[in-house]
Structures are given as structure tokens and as C-alpha cells.
């Protein structure tokens, strides 16, 4: 199974990807996490993208396409993968198609922008593991500390309100056109086009998870 999680910043792509990965035995390819790891380990790529990410802008298509193409070659992707955060532009989606990387599902999670500002401004992360909390909706056992290691949680530099609003604007301008892109692709080449599933992302994490599982069907592990 090859699937894409599509949706605004904060709809819960990362939260749900962790669950889908376990249930369906898939590799999780989170481009945001890959770039954050590059920044924290001080690679050339990390130095190139840090300011762009902190500022809420998109990293260039050429960088993202070569990163994902290389990642998909890794052995854990053989049985399928979840793309979380890619494609984010029409040229990125075209690159998948041109490289014969066919998808089975595009899961579009929808949440109103006002709710997303609450979710992202209250998000706290444990940088070393990528574990994600929310100060109100999914708080750690001890405020500000990771449940497993006790280390300090941080707020992502792009999770401040001005930057969140900018990221939402960029999503609507540059990523939302992918919805029509996949609808049109289905009309033109039905054999290789993914099934487009719309999920209501409002509700608890478990409610949203159950809607996704209902749409995808039982695990084939
Ligand atoms: P990335 O890390 O992909 O960020 P994003 O798409 O903005 O998504 P987020 O991680 O912010 O949100 P999410 O949907 O995963 O939500 P989460 O589950 O954490 O990308 C960051 C940057 O990298 C980009 O801005 C860009 O610069 C660059 N980049 C990455 N990929 C790129 C690409 N392909 N092209 C170009 N540039 C790229 O949940 C959010 C919060 O809500 C959490 O606190 C969580 O606990 C809470 N929550 C989750 N579900 C619920 C629920 N149902 N109810 C209440 N709270 C919930």
C-alpha cells in the first residue's frame, strides 16, 4: 500500500501516520522530520533549509524530489509507505508520476484553519524522538517534559502564530491545487491514479484514526 497524507499544517498528518504505519506495516516518510534531522545534525542540507523552514516557506522542489526519490529506494519501503508532507506542489506530484511511483490512496484530512492555529500553537515536541504533544489536547504527564525520557519539550520555530498563518496561506496557494490534480488524474488515467479519500479531521485523535481505518479497510499484515 502506498499512500499520501494531504492536508494543512496541523491537521494531524504526523499523529495519524504513526498509527497507520503500525497498523498496515508501512514505512513512514515524513519530509518535515527528514529536514529537521538534517538541521539538528548540521548537514549541508540542514544548513541550506533551516532559515526557509523557520520562516514557514517551502523548500525547493528539486531538493525535495531528490530527497524523496532516494528515500523510497530504501529497503523498508518495499512493502509500501506513507508519504507525510510530500508531494506539496504540483511539480512534486508530477515527479512521482514521471518516476513511475504510483500511489494507491490520497488521504486528504480536513480541519478548519481556526482550529489549526490552536493545534499548532499548543504543539510541543521532543526533538530527539519526534514525539508530539499538545498542551491541552494531548498533554505530557509532567508539563514541558517528555513522558519517556523526561527531557524538555520544545515549541517548533515555525509554530508561532504569524508563521502558522503564513504556512496556512502557502498551503492554500501551493498545496491545495493537488486536490484537483488528483481528481483530474483519475479522469485521465484511471489505472494508475490513487483513490482520493476525504477525512473529517475534527474530533479526537481516536475518532479521526477510526475514520481512516474504516476508509482503508482491515490490515493486510
Ligand atoms: P512538516 O513537518 O511536514 O509540517 P506541516 O505539513 O506544516 O505539518 P505539521 O507537522 O505542522 O502538522 P501535522 O499535520 O503533521 O500535525 P500533527 O500530527 O503534528 O513540514 C515543515 C516544513 O518543512 C514546511 O513548512 C517546509 O518548510 C518543509 N517541507 C516539508 N516537506 C516539504 C515539501 N514536500 N516541499 C517543500 N517543503 C517541505 O498535529 C498537530 C498538533 O495537533 C499536535 O500538537 C497534535 O498533538 C495535535 N492533534 C493532532 N490530532 C488532533 C486531534 N484530532 N484533535 C486535537 N489535537 C490534535
Boltz pocket constraint, residues with backbone or C-beta under 6 A from the ligand:
constraints:
  - pocket:
      binder: B
      contacts: [[A, 7], [A, 8], [A, 9], [A, 10], [A, 11], [A, 12], [A, 13], [A, 14], [A, 15], [A, 16], [A, 31], [A, 32], [A, 33], [A, 35], [A, 52], [A, 53], [A, 56], [A, 57], [A, 58], [A, 59], [A, 60], [A, 64], [A, 84], [A, 85], [A, 86], [A, 87], [A, 88], [A, 89], [A, 92], [A, 119], [A, 120], [A, 122], [A, 123], [A, 124], [A, 132], [A, 133], [A, 134], [A, 135], [A, 137], [A, 138], [A, 158], [A, 167], [A, 201], [A, 202], [A, 203], [A, 204], [A, 205], [A, 206], [A, 208]]
      max_distance: 6.0
